[in-house]
Amino acid sequence: MDLKKLYRVSDYEWDIPKSGKMNVDGYIIASQKLIKEMDDTVYNQLVNVASLPGIVYRAIGLPDAHSGYGFPIGGVAAFDMSNGVVCVGGVGFDINCGVRTVTTNLIYQDIEKKVESLLKEFYKAIPAGVGSKGKVSISKKDLFDLLTDGAKWLIENRGMGKKEDLDFIEDYGCLSGALPDALSPEALKREKNQLGTLGSGNHYVEIQIVDEIFDIERARVYGLFKNQVVVTIHSGSRGLGHQVGTDFLKIFAKAAKKYGIEVPERELASVPISSPEGQQYIGAVKAASNFAFANRQAIGYAVHKVFNDVIKDVDTNVMYDIGHNTLKEEEHRIGSTRRNVLVHRKGSTRNFPGRMVSANMPYRVSGLPVIVGGSMGTYTYIMSGSEESMAKTFGSTIHGAGREMSRTKAKSKFDYDTMQAELMEKGVHLKVKDKLSAVEEAPGAYKDIEEVIKSINKSGISIRVARLKPIGVIKG
């Protein structure tokens, strides 16, 4: 990206001044190094997002930003509830794709000689890959109830997890106002046996060790300690969520003309939040989000079962579960007033200090955990929300390292055997269903996680709490 297009606010903050059809400024948080490495599409997409009707304050790009569908991945935008729009491109196709970190009472020495056995059993218990089918079968009625109640339904009706798990899931694992009836027959059909499955692409189950503690007090509250064994799960709403995005993109493209909404590109097809189409989409997103919460709950339960089958008497707990392709109705201070807005987070996660939401009591003091995934062979970071992010980014932060190259380029540059050998040299065991798909997610295809973390930490957006080192990875 050309630095000459930007106004430098600080070492880690850059402004895209409002011009042309833009209604607000653009704003990027990143080091100069990351800015230079960002493709120009990120700039163009932020300019386009800033031109949408009813957008407030600024269109935001984060250090992990890279080109996406309409919105950049690693992008945030909020729209006034009274005169703003809702945009499919601002959420993406894997609705409520997110991460869950599960803590254990184990240390590395407890599993040092069992990593391969654990990985093998996780692979058996958690289906991965394109079209993978899970072991949790539910009727259409049960599916509608699950789409309404999320992770709670799975705990209460299938015994998959503990009631207290819900205290450590964003929105308690259930978004109210879900409209299962807004989902098409095709979306419901695509759910078929996908509950409890990982999917493909950048989704994973990763066995990790707590490698470093940066904030002792917050780490204690989160239940983290040095050399501890944890597992991080990355998955979303699978085919069901993807179909919701596909269906409503077509609906919005037609409806936008009816409402006289002009958008800079078709990928930003939008409708008024208050319109019937807008309300149906919001309800459908909530339903798909609830499915994603339930999906990660099922995978988390499988992780607990495997630990206790292989090792016995292992305590597992949900540290936190949070989504990063979301649509949330929130109140934020904009200028001198507080306004109700619809926040689109695309490849971005909530980054709230604890006071902002109803949360488990200790987290109201420490701030809510943020889980930032790296790539195979690189660190995952646990961070915490900050007050500063409420003023700068609608309480939002990064979700991961962010891609540096396309999947097509990654396939041409890397090969599986070399990648696997390099990971083994780092002590990382790898188990995949599709080698070609795994190569697309090679560590070299992603940005430097350390530079990304430094940018978000130095800008005051998020607080570093702990660093997790991978020792075993499952990919679809």
VOFIMAR-851861 format. One line per field, with one value per residue (C-alpha): x, z, y; residue in three letters. Coordinates in pm, 1 decimal, decimal comma, padded with zeros to 6 digits. Layout:
N
X = [X|...] .
Z = [Z|...] .
Y = [Y|...] .
res = [ALA|...] .
END
This chain:
476
X = [00000,0|00127,8|00202,2|00147,9|-00226,0|-00240,8|-00213,7|00008,9|-00159,4|00102,1|00355,4|00067,6|-00231,8|-00308,7|-00597,3|-00759,2|-00906,7|-01266,0|-01295,2|-01522,4|-01826,2|-01685,9|-01917,6|-01648,6|-01271,8|-01091,6|-00858,1|-00590,0|-00402,3|-00071,4|00303,0|00464,7|00606,6|00259,5|00110,6|00370,7|00298,5|-00080,7|-00228,7|-00402,8|-00733,6|-00751,2|-00728,8|-00991,5|-01228,6|-01205,2|-01282,4|-01585,2|-01709,5|-01671,2|-01909,7|-02201,2|-02517,3|-02548,8|-02192,0|-02069,9|-01731,0|-01487,2|-01426,2|-01158,3|-00881,3|-00675,5|-00315,3|-00432,7|-00632,4|-00626,2|-00865,3|-01200,4|-01544,8|-01661,3|-01515,8|-01150,4|-01096,7|-00980,6|-01233,7|-01489,3|-01775,3|-02079,6|-02406,3|-02669,4|-02970,1|-03216,5|-03076,2|-02793,2|-02762,9|-02676,2|-02429,4|-02365,2|-02006,1|-01949,5|-02006,4|-01884,3|-01991,5|-01866,5|-02099,3|-01967,5|-01653,7|-01468,0|-01228,5|-01253,7|-00963,0|-01003,8|-00778,6|-00669,1|-00503,5|-00215,7|00139,1|00351,7|00537,0|00201,9|00150,7|00505,3|00501,7|00132,5|00099,5|00073,2|-00179,3|-00389,9|-00376,2|-00479,6|-00778,7|-00881,0|-00873,3|-01105,1|-01345,7|-01363,7|-01440,1|-01243,2|-01232,6|-01470,8|-01810,5|-01713,6|-02001,2|-02032,4|-02165,0|-02438,7|-02761,3|-03060,1|-03414,8|-03553,1|-03743,1|-03431,7|-03235,2|-03482,0|-03452,6|-03072,7|-03074,0|-03278,7|-03091,2|-02735,1|-02484,0|-02741,1|-02955,1|-02665,1|-02581,4|-02939,5|-03058,2|-02750,0|-02541,8|-02250,0|-02075,5|-02140,6|-02399,1|-02121,8|-01959,3|-02215,9|-02068,7|-01750,1|-01899,5|-01964,0|-02332,3|-02361,6|-02358,9|-02694,9|-02805,7|-03167,3|-03391,4|-03276,0|-03512,3|-03467,1|-03759,8|-03545,9|-03310,2|-03370,5|-03440,1|-03097,9|-02930,0|-03108,4|-03019,7|-02650,2|-02646,1|-02694,8|-02464,2|-02220,4|-02260,3|-01934,0|-01720,0|-01415,8|-01446,0|-01150,3|-00936,4|-00785,5|-00999,1|-00811,4|-00785,3|-00450,1|-00284,6|-00078,8|00145,0|00134,2|00478,0|00486,5|00282,9|00284,8|00013,5|00020,4|-00299,9|-00514,5|-00363,4|-00460,2|-00817,8|-00830,0|-00703,3|-00368,9|-00028,6|00317,6|00371,3|-00002,7|-00165,3|-00453,1|-00646,2|-00769,9|-01054,3|-01121,0|-01446,2|-01773,8|-02122,1|-02009,7|-02227,5|-02534,6|-02375,0|-02223,8|-02564,3|-02718,0|-02458,3|-02514,4|-02894,0|-02906,0|-02644,0|-02891,5|-03183,4|-02992,2|-02877,7|-03241,6|-03370,7|-03100,7|-03249,7|-03594,1|-03460,6|-03252,2|-02925,8|-02619,9|-02311,6|-01953,9|-01939,4|-02183,2|-02004,9|-02130,5|-02499,2|-02687,7|-03040,6|-03175,1|-03141,4|-03510,1|-03630,2|-03799,2|-03503,7|-03260,3|-03447,7|-03473,6|-03099,9|-03015,9|-03240,0|-03078,5|-02729,0|-02828,5|-02956,6|-02636,9|-02432,0|-02614,1|-02530,0|-02162,2|-02167,7|-02322,9|-02069,3|-01775,0|-01950,5|-01973,1|-01606,5|-01506,7|-01696,6|-01514,9|-01183,1|-01281,3|-01380,1|-01055,9|-00838,0|-01016,4|-01002,7|-00629,0|-00503,1|-00792,9|-00905,9|-00841,0|-01026,7|-01115,1|-01276,5|-01377,3|-01148,2|-01347,9|-01530,5|-01563,3|-01667,7|-01497,0|-01745,9|-02030,4|-02313,6|-02393,4|-02638,1|-02441,1|-02435,2|-02121,1|-02009,8|-01955,8|-01839,5|-02036,7|-02335,5|-02413,2|-02573,5|-02723,4|-02533,3|-02507,3|-02142,1|-02010,1|-01693,0|-01535,3|-01235,8|-01243,7|-01345,1|-01497,3|-01234,3|-01441,6|-01331,7|-01540,3|-01774,9|-01919,9|-02114,9|-02275,4|-01992,3|-01857,0|-01772,2|-01389,4|-01388,2|-01578,8|-01266,6|-00997,2|-01168,6|-01286,7|-01030,1|-00940,3|-00797,9|-00566,5|-00465,8|-00139,1|-00077,9|00056,3|00388,4|00344,5|00216,6|-00141,6|-00188,2|-00438,2|-00512,9|-00757,1|-00989,5|-00894,9|-01083,3|-00888,1|-01037,6|-01387,9|-01294,2|-01091,3|-01238,7|-01588,7|-01427,5|-01281,2|-00947,3|-00764,3|-00870,8|-00546,9|-00229,1|-00408,6|-00310,0|-00007,5|-00061,5|-00353,9|-00428,6|-00344,2|-00002,3|00059,3|-00007,6|00244,4|00510,5|00494,9|00479,0|00335,6|00633,8|00870,1|00614,1|00554,1|00928,0|00977,9|00694,0|00838,3|01170,8|00975,9|00816,3|00475,1|00291,6|00052,8|-00246,7|-00449,4|-00724,2|-00624,6|-00255,9|-00323,2|-00566,6|-00310,1|-00045,4|-00279,7|-00251,0|00129,0|00284,1|00459,7|00123,5|00042,9|00169,8|00426,3|00211,6|00469,7|00443,6|00064,5|00056,1|00305,8|00088,5|-00230,7|-00051,6|00152,1|-00156,7|-00325,9|-00610,0|-00543,4|-00336,1|-00106,3|-00182,3|-00019,4|00144,0|00058,9|00298,7|00156,5|00268,2|-00002,5|-00235,4|-00536,3|-00644,2|-00920,7] .
Z = [00000,0|-00089,9|00227,4|00035,4|00029,0|00408,3|00682,9|00964,8|01303,8|01503,6|01450,0|01442,0|01323,9|00975,1|00839,3|00495,5|00472,8|00356,6|-00011,6|-00308,1|-00207,3|00132,3|00422,5|00687,0|00705,8|00670,3|00949,8|00967,3|01269,2|01165,8|01173,7|00874,0|00776,2|00766,9|00583,0|00308,0|00274,6|00256,2|-00090,3|-00238,9|-00232,8|00143,9|00081,3|-00192,8|00012,3|00313,2|00086,5|-00050,5|00294,2|00407,5|00124,9|00244,1|00370,5|00743,8|00835,2|01146,4|01266,2|01044,8|00835,6|01018,3|00904,8|01158,6|01137,8|01004,8|00724,4|00378,3|00085,8|00137,2|-00016,9|-00017,4|00324,2|00397,3|00631,2|00948,7|00894,9|01117,9|01041,0|01236,2|01095,8|01263,5|01356,5|01234,3|00891,1|00827,2|00620,5|00682,9|00443,9|00381,9|00283,4|00630,3|00795,8|00537,0|00454,9|00758,1|01004,0|01361,1|01263,6|01591,5|01840,7|02173,7|02407,7|02647,8|02954,1|03134,7|03464,0|03269,1|03208,9|02906,8|03085,9|03137,5|02762,1|02624,7|02503,5|02417,0|02173,7|01868,6|02043,4|02146,4|01798,1|01644,8|01879,8|01827,0|01453,8|01495,7|01725,2|01533,3|01160,7|00948,1|00587,1|00310,0|00346,7|00670,3|00858,6|01235,6|01479,6|01623,3|01433,5|01502,8|01368,2|01190,3|01504,6|01716,7|01461,4|01488,6|01868,0|01844,4|01603,9|01865,7|02181,1|02058,8|02284,8|02566,9|02367,9|02324,0|02694,3|02814,0|02554,9|02473,0|02787,8|02584,1|02833,3|03163,5|03234,2|03354,9|03009,7|02898,6|03133,0|02927,4|02580,5|02410,6|02457,7|02672,9|02355,6|02232,0|02041,8|02115,9|01826,6|01597,7|01308,2|01195,1|00955,5|00767,7|00658,6|00318,2|00275,6|00114,3|00421,3|00651,2|00420,5|00428,0|00805,5|00762,2|01021,5|01025,2|01395,5|01574,1|01260,8|01189,0|00820,2|00601,6|00513,6|00812,0|01066,2|01316,2|01649,2|01808,9|02118,3|02276,4|02570,8|02762,1|02662,4|02813,5|03059,0|03007,5|03251,5|03560,3|03716,9|03404,0|03326,5|03673,8|03620,6|03283,6|03442,3|03256,9|03394,8|03249,4|03081,0|03092,5|02822,8|02643,3|02323,1|02082,8|01839,4|01528,3|01343,8|01246,5|01108,2|00829,0|00517,5|00690,5|00750,0|00403,9|00247,2|00453,1|00306,9|-00046,1|-00020,3|00121,1|-00115,1|-00396,7|-00197,4|-00112,8|-00472,3|-00583,8|-00279,5|-00295,7|-00621,7|-00463,1|-00183,0|-00417,5|-00252,2|-00470,4|-00364,4|-00492,8|-00590,4|-00601,3|-00319,5|-00087,0|-00165,5|00127,5|00249,0|00525,6|00869,5|00933,8|00607,1|00605,4|00416,1|00665,0|00965,3|00808,0|00745,4|01101,2|01234,2|00998,7|01107,2|01470,7|01393,7|01207,8|01492,9|01740,0|01524,3|01531,3|01911,0|01930,7|01681,8|01892,5|02203,3|02041,8|01940,7|02287,8|02441,2|02208,7|02325,0|02688,6|02608,9|02424,2|02704,0|02952,4|02727,3|02664,6|02996,2|03251,4|03519,6|03311,4|03406,6|03109,1|03118,5|02859,8|02901,3|02640,0|02310,4|02080,7|01719,9|01456,3|01165,9|01347,5|01340,6|01676,4|01789,8|02035,5|02193,8|02142,8|02216,3|01891,9|01947,8|02240,0|02211,7|02256,0|01958,2|01882,1|01595,5|01407,2|01418,9|01136,2|01231,9|00943,4|01059,0|01372,4|01727,4|02020,3|02246,5|02539,6|02886,1|03126,3|03222,4|02871,8|02884,7|03126,1|03187,0|03440,5|03744,5|03736,9|03368,4|03447,0|03629,2|03399,9|03066,8|02829,7|02675,1|02308,7|02130,0|01839,7|01628,5|01441,0|01176,7|01194,0|01372,1|01507,9|01837,4|01941,0|02171,7|02451,4|02487,8|02678,5|02581,6|02656,7|02721,9|02439,2|02181,8|02273,7|02148,2|01845,1|01701,3|01846,9|02094,9|01821,9|01758,2|01545,0|01506,9|01375,3|01180,6|00851,0|00512,0|00330,7|00008,7|-00168,1|-00137,8|-00505,0|-00458,3|-00142,8|-00333,6|-00598,4|-00347,5|-00075,4|-00072,4|00198,6|00275,8|00324,9|00536,2|00755,1|00803,5|00904,5|01154,7|01305,9|01352,4|01565,6|01760,8|01596,1|01498,6|01205,0|01102,2|00796,6|00577,5|00260,8|00203,0|-00071,8|00151,1|00431,6|00204,4|00142,2|00514,8|00533,5|00795,9|00521,1|00366,7|00670,8|00810,2|01087,2|01399,2|01612,0|01399,2|01404,6|01784,1|01832,0|01624,7|01817,3|02153,5|02090,6|01957,5|02291,9|02141,9|02317,2|02615,2|02588,1|02848,7|02736,5|02443,4|02341,0|02154,2|01922,5|01959,8|01761,6|01483,8|01305,0|00974,8|00733,1] .
Y = [00000,0|00345,2|00542,1|00865,8|00792,4|00796,0|01055,4|00935,3|00975,2|00782,3|00503,9|00255,4|00460,6|00586,8|00789,8|00778,2|01131,3|01153,9|01240,2|01179,8|00972,9|00875,1|00959,9|00907,8|00867,6|00538,9|00432,3|00161,7|00031,6|-00124,0|-00071,9|00094,5|-00244,6|-00403,3|-00105,7|-00135,7|-00507,6|-00464,7|-00494,9|-00190,0|-00377,9|-00316,5|00058,5|00047,8|-00166,7|00065,3|00362,8|00177,5|00078,6|00440,4|00535,1|00320,6|00495,0|00553,1|00457,3|00637,5|00760,2|00565,8|00251,6|00053,3|-00179,3|-00376,9|-00507,6|-00845,1|-00678,3|-00832,6|-00829,0|-00996,4|-01008,7|-00645,2|-00564,8|-00634,1|-00927,9|-00760,0|-00481,4|-00307,6|-00070,3|00050,8|00181,0|00395,3|00182,1|00444,9|00529,7|00286,0|-00029,2|-00391,2|-00553,0|-00924,2|-00845,0|-00699,5|-01036,7|-01282,8|-01634,6|-01826,3|-01653,8|-01651,1|-01832,4|-01813,7|-01962,3|-02142,1|-02204,8|-02496,8|-02509,5|-02826,6|-02921,6|-03079,3|-02960,3|-03047,5|-03328,6|-03505,6|-03545,0|-03519,4|-03881,4|-03886,3|-03595,6|-03820,9|-04047,6|-03749,6|-03603,6|-03934,2|-03964,5|-03600,2|-03665,4|-03964,3|-03779,2|-03449,1|-03490,7|-03244,6|-03136,0|-03033,4|-03200,0|-03372,7|-03533,4|-03531,3|-03785,4|-03562,1|-03624,1|-03399,2|-03378,9|-03073,1|-02970,0|-03011,0|-02808,5|-02519,5|-02532,9|-02539,7|-02243,0|-02056,7|-02163,0|-02224,1|-02401,2|-02415,0|-02660,2|-02900,7|-02897,3|-02936,5|-03188,3|-03394,4|-03351,3|-03220,8|-03000,0|-02826,0|-02557,6|-02326,3|-02345,3|-02088,6|-01826,4|-01834,5|-01807,1|-01474,5|-01381,6|-01695,7|-01901,7|-01773,7|-01463,9|-01377,3|-01285,3|-01566,9|-01642,5|-02003,6|-01954,2|-01699,7|-01977,0|-02132,2|-02505,5|-02531,5|-02377,0|-02621,1|-02908,9|-02816,2|-02861,1|-03234,0|-03394,0|-03100,1|-03032,2|-03108,2|-03083,9|-02874,0|-02795,1|-02703,3|-02402,0|-02223,5|-02411,7|-02624,4|-02799,0|-02722,4|-02868,3|-02591,4|-02512,9|-02184,3|-02059,6|-01712,1|-01504,4|-01125,9|-01019,6|-01241,1|-01110,8|-01144,2|-01484,1|-01601,8|-01482,9|-01661,0|-01984,1|-01984,1|-02080,1|-02144,3|-02483,3|-02562,1|-02776,4|-02604,9|-02668,8|-02402,8|-02473,7|-02265,2|-02335,7|-02171,9|-02226,9|-02460,0|-02498,7|-02360,7|-02020,3|-02011,0|-02068,6|-01786,9|-01550,2|-01679,9|-01652,7|-01302,5|-01165,9|-01236,4|-01096,7|-00778,6|-00726,7|-00706,3|-00517,9|-00248,6|-00124,1|-00108,4|00112,8|00327,1|00229,5|00271,9|00080,5|00116,1|-00252,7|-00542,9|-00723,6|-00448,8|-00506,6|-00352,2|-00278,5|-00054,1|-00211,5|-00146,4|-00302,5|-00645,5|-00788,8|-00636,4|-00772,0|-01117,2|-01121,0|-01012,7|-01290,6|-01543,0|-01433,3|-01482,2|-01831,8|-01924,2|-01773,3|-01994,7|-02296,1|-02196,0|-02165,0|-02512,8|-02648,7|-02531,9|-02664,3|-03009,0|-03000,1|-02882,0|-03172,4|-03413,3|-03264,9|-03331,4|-03690,5|-03765,8|-03628,7|-03850,8|-04156,3|-04120,6|-03980,4|-04003,9|-03759,2|-03448,9|-03132,9|-02916,7|-02573,4|-02317,6|-02017,2|-01828,4|-01872,8|-01573,0|-01511,1|-01300,5|-01281,8|-01113,6|-00862,9|-00699,0|-00432,8|-00218,2|00125,8|00333,0|00685,2|00872,6|01226,0|01371,4|01137,3|00769,8|00600,0|00261,7|00107,3|-00220,5|-00324,2|-00540,0|-00728,1|-00916,8|-01117,2|-00905,4|-00979,1|-00794,8|-00643,5|-00523,9|-00425,0|-00632,4|-00350,1|-00342,0|-00666,3|-00904,0|-01147,3|-01391,0|-01178,4|-01209,9|-01110,4|-00791,3|-00676,8|-00817,4|-00751,0|-01020,1|-01255,0|-01219,5|-01523,9|-01436,6|-01735,8|-01746,9|-02012,8|-02367,6|-02351,0|-01997,9|-01865,0|-01795,1|-01496,9|-01443,9|-01074,7|-00858,1|-00576,3|-00216,4|00106,1|00269,4|00036,1|00156,4|00502,0|00394,4|00073,4|00022,4|-00215,9|-00436,9|-00602,2|-00858,6|-01221,2|-01369,3|-01306,3|-01240,8|-01378,8|-01241,4|-01435,5|-01598,0|-01966,2|-02012,4|-01853,9|-02059,5|-02383,3|-02285,2|-02181,7|-02449,5|-02828,3|-03049,7|-03271,4|-02976,8|-02794,1|-03099,2|-03152,8|-02789,1|-02814,1|-03131,9|-02950,8|-02702,0|-02985,6|-02949,8|-03269,4|-03231,4|-03440,7|-03337,3|-03475,4|-03291,1|-03216,9|-02963,7|-02773,5|-02777,1|-02624,7|-02330,4|-02261,1|-02287,4|-02057,2|-01862,8|-01771,8|-01557,2|-01229,5|-01222,2|-01272,8|-01089,7|-00774,4|-00793,6|-00834,8|-00553,3|-00320,2|-00391,3|-00378,2|-00060,8|00120,0|00055,3|-00148,4|-00481,9|-00596,5|-00898,9|-01165,9|-01492,4|-01669,1|-02024,8|-02253,1|-02523,3|-02885,3|-03062,2|-02945,1|-03098,3|-02941,9|-03034,3] .
res = [MET|ASP|LEU|LYS|LYS|LEU|TYR|ARG|VAL|SER|ASP|TYR|GLU|TRP|ASP|ILE|PRO|LYS|SER|GLY|LYS|MET|ASN|VAL|ASP|GLY|TYR|ILE|ILE|ALA|SER|GLN|LYS|LEU|ILE|LYS|GLU|MET|ASP|ASP|THR|VAL|TYR|ASN|GLN|LEU|VAL|ASN|VAL|ALA|SER|LEU|PRO|GLY|ILE|VAL|TYR|ARG|ALA|ILE|GLY|LEU|PRO|ASP|ALA|HIS|SER|GLY|TYR|GLY|PHE|PRO|ILE|GLY|GLY|VAL|ALA|ALA|PHE|ASP|MET|SER|ASN|GLY|VAL|VAL|CYS|VAL|GLY|GLY|VAL|GLY|PHE|ASP|ILE|ASN|CYS|GLY|VAL|ARG|THR|VAL|THR|THR|ASN|LEU|ILE|TYR|GLN|ASP|ILE|GLU|LYS|LYS|VAL|GLU|SER|LEU|LEU|LYS|GLU|PHE|TYR|LYS|ALA|ILE|PRO|ALA|GLY|VAL|GLY|SER|LYS|GLY|LYS|VAL|SER|ILE|SER|LYS|LYS|ASP|LEU|PHE|ASP|LEU|LEU|THR|ASP|GLY|ALA|LYS|TRP|LEU|ILE|GLU|ASN|ARG|GLY|MET|GLY|LYS|LYS|GLU|ASP|LEU|ASP|PHE|ILE|GLU|ASP|TYR|GLY|CYS|LEU|SER|GLY|ALA|LEU|PRO|ASP|ALA|LEU|SER|PRO|GLU|ALA|LEU|LYS|ARG|GLU|LYS|ASN|GLN|LEU|GLY|THR|LEU|GLY|SER|GLY|ASN|HIS|TYR|VAL|GLU|ILE|GLN|ILE|VAL|ASP|GLU|ILE|PHE|ASP|ILE|GLU|ARG|ALA|ARG|VAL|TYR|GLY|LEU|PHE|LYS|ASN|GLN|VAL|VAL|VAL|THR|ILE|HIS|SER|GLY|SER|ARG|GLY|LEU|GLY|HIS|GLN|VAL|GLY|THR|ASP|PHE|LEU|LYS|ILE|PHE|ALA|LYS|ALA|ALA|LYS|LYS|TYR|GLY|ILE|GLU|VAL|PRO|GLU|ARG|GLU|LEU|ALA|SER|VAL|PRO|ILE|SER|SER|PRO|GLU|GLY|GLN|GLN|TYR|ILE|GLY|ALA|VAL|LYS|ALA|ALA|SER|ASN|PHE|ALA|PHE|ALA|ASN|ARG|GLN|ALA|ILE|GLY|TYR|ALA|VAL|HIS|LYS|VAL|PHE|ASN|ASP|VAL|ILE|LYS|ASP|VAL|ASP|THR|ASN|VAL|MET|TYR|ASP|ILE|GLY|HIS|ASN|THR|LEU|LYS|GLU|GLU|GLU|HIS|ARG|ILE|GLY|SER|THR|ARG|ARG|ASN|VAL|LEU|VAL|HIS|ARG|LYS|GLY|SER|THR|ARG|ASN|PHE|PRO|GLY|ARG|MET|VAL|SER|ALA|ASN|MET|PRO|TYR|ARG|VAL|SER|GLY|LEU|PRO|VAL|ILE|VAL|GLY|GLY|SER|MET|GLY|THR|TYR|THR|TYR|ILE|MET|SER|GLY|SER|GLU|GLU|SER|MET|ALA|LYS|THR|PHE|GLY|SER|THR|ILE|HIS|GLY|ALA|GLY|ARG|GLU|MET|SER|ARG|THR|LYS|ALA|LYS|SER|LYS|PHE|ASP|TYR|ASP|THR|MET|GLN|ALA|GLU|LEU|MET|GLU|LYS|GLY|VAL|HIS|LEU|LYS|VAL|LYS|ASP|LYS|LEU|SER|ALA|VAL|GLU|GLU|ALA|PRO|GLY|ALA|TYR|LYS|ASP|ILE|GLU|GLU|VAL|ILE|LYS|SER|ILE|ASN|LYS|SER|GLY|ILE|SER|ILE|ARG|VAL|ALA|ARG|LEU|LYS|PRO|ILE|GLY|VAL|ILE|LYS|GLY] .
END
